[in-house]
Amino acid sequence: MALVNPDFVNEVKRTEEFNASACMNCGVCSAVCPMGLELLPRKLFRYVLLGLEDKVLANTETIYSCLLCKMCEANCPAQVHIAENVRFLRYYINKKVFKL
């Protein structure tokens, strides 16, 4: 069972840099990822947009495994700012989990 956290959704919506709603879920990002991170960004961004904070936090290791190389971003047909979105999630995790 997944719990929706409306506070999580509201915090994400306040951040203009987080443009994951533009994602078409085409899979190009996963196909070109040199790390082979299938979760990023397709499923991860959907979790965020649906307010599934627990699922996002459960994937902290994967979020920090991203090299931020922007291969996915350079090939994204929807021009999603993937690296910035991942940076935002890292910031959120640092604030929420690690209390930094």
N, C-alpha and C positions, 0 to 999 in steps of 0.2 A: 504494500500500500504506500502510495506517495502522498506526502502532505504538501499543500500549497502554502507558501509563505508570502502573503501580500506585501509585507514590509520589504522583502527581497525584491519583488517586482517593482515596487515604487522607487526603491533606491536605484535600481538599474535604469528606470525611465528618466530619472533626474539627470543622468549622465548622458550628455549629447554625443560623446565619443562612441558609446556602445550602440552600434548600428546593426546588430545581429538580425533584426527583423527583416533586413533586406536579403538575408540568406535564402536562396532558392532550393537548398538541400539537394544540389546536383551531384555532389561528391567529388568535384574536381580537386578541392582542397585536400581531401584524404588521399587521392590518387597521386598527388605530387609531393606529399610530405616525406622528407628524407628520413624522418624518424618512424614513419609508418604508424602514426597516431590516428587511428580511425575515428576515435571519439571526437577529436578536435577537427573542426569546430562544429560540425553538423549537429550531432546529438547534444553536445554541451550547450550550444546557444539555444536550442529548443528547451532544454531544461531551465535555462535562465528565464526565457520569455514566458514559460509556463509557471514560474515561481517555485520550481522544485529545488529549493536551496540544498536540501539534504543530498540530492543526487549530484549536485555541483560539488559540494564539499567532499563527497565520497571519492571524487576524482581529482583531488588536490595534487596527487603525485603526477598524474598525467598533465595537468595544467602547468606544473613546473617543469615537465619534461620537454615542453615546446621550446625550440631553439630561437623562436621569434625571427626566423630567417626571412620571412615574408614570401616564400615560394608560393604558398597557398594564396596569399593576397595578390600577388602579381598575376596569378592565373584565374582569379575569381571573376566569372562573368558578371556578377552582381556588384562588384567593387566594394565588397564588405571589408571593413578595416579590421581584419582578423587579428593582427598583432596587437592593435590597440585594445581590442575586446579582451584578449588574453591578459594583457597588462592590467586592465581594469579588474578582471577576476582575481589576479594575483594580489592586487591592492585590497580587494574585498576580503580575501582569505587572510591576508596579513592582519587586517583590522579585526576581523571577526574571530578567527581561530587562534592566531598567534598573538593577538592583542598588541601589535606593533604600532 
